[in-house]
Amino acid sequence: NDYQAAATYYSRVLKLDPENHGILQSALLADIAKGSVADAQKIATQMRNVGGKNQLTDLVLLAAAVKANDFGAAAAMFAKGGKFSPLLDGLVQGWIALGQGNMTDALARFDKTANNKTMKVFANYHKALALALAGDYEAAEKILSGDGGRPIRIGRHSIVSQIEILSQLERNADAIKVIDDVMNGSADQQLSQMRA
């Protein structure tokens, strides 16, 4: 699990054999594992340039395009047939559409993803975030409140998002209630600060 050392050795080997797909793949994995996205992007680009293509290479290049706000390049990857998983494809394409300024398409993509019951909660969460980003806090909060009093809870971020959205709506009493319900006597520093 010494990814730093692995990446160093793979980079040395690549100087001797820069078109070796197996070594490129291993170097890419080592860079990702050590958390070096910039190095992983270089390897993925090198791999693509020598005809190496796989899902991990595409995912690194997609992430790099989105990070650089190059939503056209990201959309082009999907237009050329890029696929990862039904959930990831739907969510990422929704955010790409939003990045391109097309809220209608973004919401449609989140809704399409939500048609799958297994993915519905994730798609609705992302739809709520997109609506909040666009300033429609009421619609975002309605989604996060959930159906039948069952709010969307996908880890800590969904809770913090709902609290922040309630605060934007100046519904501080409701935000405090969410905090109190979630904390349930626990000592969570961030939620305690938000409550204060």
ABEGO torsion letter per residue (X at the ends): XBAAAAAAAAAAAAAABAABAAAAAAAAAAAAAAGBAAAAAAAAAAAAAAGBBBAAAAAAAAAAAAAAGBAAAAAAAAAAGBBABAAAAAAAAAAAAAAAGBAAAAAAAAAAAAABAAAAAAAAAAAAAAAAAAGBAAAAAAAAAEBGGBBBBBEAAAAAAAAAAAAAAGBAAAAAAAAAAAAGGBBBAAAAAAAX
